Amino acid sequence: MTSKRRPDARCPLRPGEPCTLCQLDVTGPQDCPLVYLVMNDDELRAGLQETLRRGRADGDRPADRSVRS
């Protein structure tokens, strides 16, 4: 019998990066209080979308972020 591996959860606030379970008692983005707050606040969600849009326009890739100063 082969066991199926669950896919790694990705953080919607840090696209391209895995969910690091940075909050206590969290099993992934689906029950993360920070993700909940951002996604349920119109201004925060719009700010996140604008930041992501700018990053894509600048050609920013997730791997590039750690190199920038």
PyMOL commands that set and color helices and strands:
alter all, ss='L'
color gray80, all
select helices_A, chain A and resi 29-31+33-39+42-57+62-65
alter helices_A, ss='H'
color red, helices_A
deselect
rebuild
show_as cartoon
